Amino acid sequence: MSDLVDAQLVPPATVVLVSGGSRGLGLAIVTDLLGRGLKVAAFARTVTPELEKLAAEHPDRVHVGSVDVTDQQASQAFVKEVEQRLGPIDGIVNNAAVGQDSLHVHTSTDGIARIIETNLTAPLQLTRFVVRRMFAKGLKGRIVNITSICAQRGFPGLVAYSATKGGMDAATRSLARELGGRVLANAVAPGFFASEMSAVLGQTQLDQIVRRTPTGHLTEPEEVVPVVRMLLCEQTNINGQVIVVDGAASI
Ligand SMILES: NC(=O)c1ccc[n+]([C@@H]2O[C@H](COP(=O)([O-])OP(=O)(O)OC[C@H]3O[C@@H](n4cnc5c(N)ncnc54)[C@H](OP(=O)(O)O)[C@@H]3O)[C@@H](O)[C@H]2O)c1
């Protein structure tokens, strides 16, 4: 590559903050990044034994904490702790989210507010805080937002949830423009995969999703993780994109 291009490149992330890293996809991302030698900070409201175990196995490369992403003060304090323990953050994976299992007409005002606060407002605030600090230190970085095919296709019972994921897809595109190539911002939109969040789906719904999926199986977190890793670590010119990982179920 030419010297000019080299100077413009965003280097691979070295210290990555993963929200909701205690279980499900978030835990799979944390495990993978640690396996690749990165430093990883992860939080959730509850630190699970699995996350504790990773922290004990990699004491110099992991920082974990019990933080509610909607608590702005606590999230910001966690970021500062991470910087002290692991160094400046140059990658963020906005993965923490709450699901929904209620028809819109039956969802309370508080329920809608909680979904929007957790899945949309909080990641926007956390991203703003981390990016400000990256820029203050003269760093470049990477953002990966975990969204969902629900942002692109309709699903009953997921109206507010889908709205937040569509909001994050839209924010991803505008972040990519606004950050001017100093930070690569992308989203990964998985299809349904087995987790605590999707446990509300009944067998009939799962069978229907599988029938509609050309690859013939539900997405596995392990099939999403390499895409997240690529966006954080590989030298690509991918920016402002939403990458769907769903076996073409939504096509
Ligand atoms: N499962 C699916 O079928 C599916 C499909 C498409 C996209 N996704 C997306 O993939 C991501 C991971 O989902 P998942 O299925 O792995 O869900 P999950 O198993 O329910 O895990 C969600 C994670 O987020 C954390 N979290 C939730 N609320 C939080 C809060 N207020 N503060 C801090 N952490 C919080 C949870 O920990 P605590 O509860 O202890 O806080 C947990 O670590 C989400 O963004 C989800 O929307 C999931």
The ligand as an SDF file (V2000), in Angstrom:
LIG
                    3D

 48 52  0  0  0  0  0  0  0  0999 V2000
  -30.6050  -13.9290   20.3270 N   0  0  0  0  0  0  0  0  0  0  0  0
  -31.0050  -13.5740   19.1440 C   0  0  0  0  0  0  0  0  0  0  0  0
  -31.7410  -14.3060   18.4670 O   0  0  0  0  0  0  0  0  0  0  0  0
  -30.5240  -12.2830   18.5390 C   0  0  0  0  0  0  0  0  0  0  0  0
  -30.7590  -12.0510   17.1760 C   0  0  0  0  0  0  0  0  0  0  0  0
  -30.3170  -10.8650   16.5870 C   0  0  0  0  0  0  0  0  0  0  0  0
  -29.6140   -9.9420   17.3560 C   0  0  0  0  0  0  0  0  0  0  0  0
  -29.3850  -10.1860   18.6800 N   0  0  0  0  0  0  0  0  0  0  0  0
  -28.6310   -9.1800   19.4140 C   0  0  0  0  0  0  0  0  0  0  0  0
  -27.4110   -9.7760   19.8520 O   0  0  0  0  0  0  0  0  0  0  0  0
  -26.9760   -9.1350   21.0640 C   0  0  0  0  0  0  0  0  0  0  0  0
  -26.7260  -10.1980   22.1290 C   0  0  0  0  0  0  0  0  0  0  0  0
  -27.9460  -10.8790   22.3830 O   0  0  0  0  0  0  0  0  0  0  0  0
  -28.0150  -12.2860   23.1230 P   0  0  0  0  0  0  0  0  0  0  0  0
  -29.0320  -13.0890   22.4150 O   0  0  0  0  0  0  0  0  0  0  0  0
  -26.6430  -12.8080   23.3430 O   0  0  0  0  0  0  0  0  0  0  0  0
  -28.7070  -11.8110   24.4890 O   0  0  0  0  0  0  0  0  0  0  0  0
  -28.5480  -12.2730   26.0070 P   0  0  0  0  0  0  0  0  0  0  0  0
  -28.0740  -13.6770   26.0940 O   0  0  0  0  0  0  0  0  0  0  0  0
  -29.8310  -11.8870   26.6520 O   0  0  0  0  0  0  0  0  0  0  0  0
  -27.3620  -11.3230   26.5090 O   0  0  0  0  0  0  0  0  0  0  0  0
  -27.5490   -9.9350   26.6270 C   0  0  0  0  0  0  0  0  0  0  0  0
  -26.3560   -9.3530   27.3440 C   0  0  0  0  0  0  0  0  0  0  0  0
  -26.6050   -7.9500   27.5580 O   0  0  0  0  0  0  0  0  0  0  0  0
  -26.5310   -7.6920   28.9550 C   0  0  0  0  0  0  0  0  0  0  0  0
  -27.4290   -6.6060   29.3090 N   0  0  0  0  0  0  0  0  0  0  0  0
  -28.7780   -6.5360   29.1370 C   0  0  0  0  0  0  0  0  0  0  0  0
  -29.2520   -5.3990   29.6600 N   0  0  0  0  0  0  0  0  0  0  0  0
  -28.1790   -4.7300   30.1600 C   0  0  0  0  0  0  0  0  0  0  0  0
  -28.0250   -3.5120   30.8460 C   0  0  0  0  0  0  0  0  0  0  0  0
  -29.0600   -2.7170   31.1420 N   0  0  0  0  0  0  0  0  0  0  0  0
  -26.7800   -3.1390   31.2250 N   0  0  0  0  0  0  0  0  0  0  0  0
  -25.7100   -3.9020   30.9500 C   0  0  0  0  0  0  0  0  0  0  0  0
  -25.7970   -5.0820   30.3110 N   0  0  0  0  0  0  0  0  0  0  0  0
  -27.0260   -5.4990   29.9250 C   0  0  0  0  0  0  0  0  0  0  0  0
  -26.8880   -9.0230   29.6240 C   0  0  0  0  0  0  0  0  0  0  0  0
  -26.4260   -9.1260   30.9660 O   0  0  0  0  0  0  0  0  0  0  0  0
  -27.3280   -8.6820   32.2480 P   0  0  0  0  0  0  0  0  0  0  0  0
  -28.7460   -9.1050   31.9640 O   0  0  0  0  0  0  0  0  0  0  0  0
  -26.7110   -9.3640   33.4140 O   0  0  0  0  0  0  0  0  0  0  0  0
  -27.1940   -7.1990   32.3290 O   0  0  0  0  0  0  0  0  0  0  0  0
  -26.1420   -9.9740   28.7190 C   0  0  0  0  0  0  0  0  0  0  0  0
  -24.7550   -9.9530   29.0140 O   0  0  0  0  0  0  0  0  0  0  0  0
  -28.0830   -8.1470   21.4370 C   0  0  0  0  0  0  0  0  0  0  0  0
  -27.7330   -6.8560   20.9600 O   0  0  0  0  0  0  0  0  0  0  0  0
  -29.2890   -8.6640   20.6790 C   0  0  0  0  0  0  0  0  0  0  0  0
  -30.2180   -7.6570   20.4260 O   0  0  0  0  0  0  0  0  0  0  0  0
  -29.8280  -11.3350   19.2850 C   0  0  0  0  0  0  0  0  0  0  0  0
  1  2  1  0
  2  3  2  0
  2  4  1  0
  4  5  1  0
  4 48  2  0
  5  6  2  0
  6  7  1  0
  7  8  2  0
  8  9  1  0
  8 48  1  0
  9 10  1  0
  9 46  1  0
 10 11  1  0
 11 12  1  0
 11 44  1  0
 12 13  1  0
 13 14  1  0
 14 15  2  0
 14 16  1  0
 14 17  1  0
 17 18  1  0
 18 19  2  0
 18 20  1  0
 18 21  1  0
 21 22  1  0
 22 23  1  0
 23 24  1  0
 23 42  1  0
 24 25  1  0
 25 26  1  0
 25 36  1  0
 26 27  1  0
 26 35  1  0
 27 28  2  0
 28 29  1  0
 29 30  1  0
 29 35  2  0
 30 31  1  0
 30 32  2  0
 32 33  1  0
 33 34  2  0
 34 35  1  0
 36 37  1  0
 36 42  1  0
 37 38  1  0
 38 39  2  0
 38 40  1  0
 38 41  1  0
 42 43  1  0
 44 45  1  0
 44 46  1  0
 46 47  1  0
M  CHG  2   8   1  16  -1
M  END
$$$$
